[in-house]
Amino acid sequence: MKVISPRTHGYFDFLTVAIFLLAPTVLGLSQLPTMLAYVIAGVHLVVTLASDFPFGMFKLIPFTIHGWIERLVGPSLIALPFIFGFADEEIARNFYIGVGLVVIALGFLTDYKAAEREKMNVKGAVKY
């Protein structure tokens, strides 16, 4: 069931950027998890602004591709502590696993094709 609209998803995208920017300070993350958080925040902001949906400024990435990117990002976030060797840092590990699970859940709940359907309706509209 796709209950999250592209507009609502955009709010979650900006919230995600803020969370990754604030987490190092709020959670006291060590150097590597902190650097990854800042890089992820920057990349996520660029993808959000470049996506073709209500909050996208440049509209270069179709929203369906934005969805596929996030489908890859969620599991990757879960794997990062183990790949980069900070799985023994409980707070950092749990942060990345938790955010990864939330990204996966948002991916299942977001209607990534809504923006496409809306464009088709606008383009296909009959004007009298």
C-alpha positions in Angstrom: 0.0 0.0 0.0 1.6 3.3 -1.2 0.3 5.9 1.3 3.1 8.4 1.1 2.8 11.0 -1.6 5.8 12.6 -3.4 5.3 15.8 -1.5 5.2 14.1 1.9 8.3 12.0 0.8 10.1 15.3 0.1 9.6 16.4 3.7 11.0 13.0 4.8 14.0 13.6 2.5 14.8 16.9 4.1 14.3 15.5 7.6 16.8 12.7 6.6 19.4 15.3 5.6 18.9 17.1 8.9 19.2 13.9 10.9 22.4 12.9 9.2 23.8 16.4 9.8 22.9 16.5 13.5 23.6 12.8 14.4 27.3 13.2 14.8 27.0 15.9 17.4 23.8 14.7 19.1 25.0 11.1 19.3 28.7 11.7 19.7 29.7 9.6 16.8 33.4 8.8 16.2 35.3 10.1 13.2 34.4 7.5 10.5 30.7 7.4 11.2 30.7 11.2 11.4 32.4 11.6 8.0 30.0 9.1 6.5 27.0 10.9 8.0 28.1 14.2 6.5 28.8 12.6 3.1 25.4 10.9 3.1 23.6 14.1 4.1 25.3 15.9 1.1 24.5 13.2 -1.4 21.0 12.8 -0.1 20.4 16.6 -0.5 21.8 16.6 -4.0 19.6 13.6 -5.0 16.6 15.3 -3.5 17.1 18.6 -5.2 17.9 16.9 -8.5 14.8 14.7 -8.4 11.6 15.4 -10.5 9.1 15.7 -7.7 7.5 18.6 -5.8 10.7 19.5 -3.8 13.1 19.0 -6.7 14.7 22.1 -8.0 16.5 20.8 -11.0 14.2 17.8 -12.0 17.0 15.8 -13.5 16.3 12.4 -11.9 12.9 10.8 -12.4 11.2 10.2 -9.1 11.0 6.5 -9.9 14.8 6.4 -10.1 14.9 8.4 -6.9 12.9 5.4 -5.5 15.4 2.9 -6.8 18.3 4.8 -5.3 16.6 4.7 -1.9 15.9 1.0 -2.3 19.7 0.6 -2.6 20.5 3.1 0.2 18.4 1.5 2.9 20.1 -1.9 2.9 23.5 -0.1 2.3 23.0 1.9 5.5 22.4 -1.2 7.5 25.6 -2.8 6.1 27.9 0.3 6.5 28.9 -0.4 10.2 30.0 -3.9 9.2 31.7 -2.9 6.0 33.6 0.0 7.5 34.4 -1.7 10.8 32.5 0.3 13.3 29.9 -2.4 14.2 31.4 -2.5 17.7 30.4 1.1 18.3 26.9 0.5 19.6 25.4 3.9 19.1 26.8 4.4 15.5 25.8 0.9 14.5 22.3 1.3 15.9 21.9 4.7 14.3 22.8 3.4 10.8 20.7 0.2 11.1 17.8 2.3 12.4 17.9 4.8 9.7 18.4 2.1 7.1 15.2 0.3 8.3 13.3 3.6 8.2 14.5 4.3 4.6 13.4 0.8 3.6 10.0 1.3 5.2 9.6 4.7 3.5 10.5 3.1 0.2 7.7 0.5 0.5 5.2 3.2 1.5 6.0 5.9 -1.0 4.1 6.1 -4.3 7.0 6.8 -6.6 4.8 6.7 -9.7 2.4 9.3 -8.5 4.4 12.2 -10.0 4.5 10.3 -13.4 0.7 9.8 -13.3 0.1 13.4 -12.4 2.2 14.5 -15.4 0.4 12.2 -17.7 -3.0 13.5 -16.5 -1.8 17.1 -17.1 -0.4 16.3 -20.5 -3.3 14.2 -21.5 -5.9 16.6 -20.3 -8.4 17.7 -22.9 -8.9 21.5 -23.0 -12.2 22.8 -24.3 
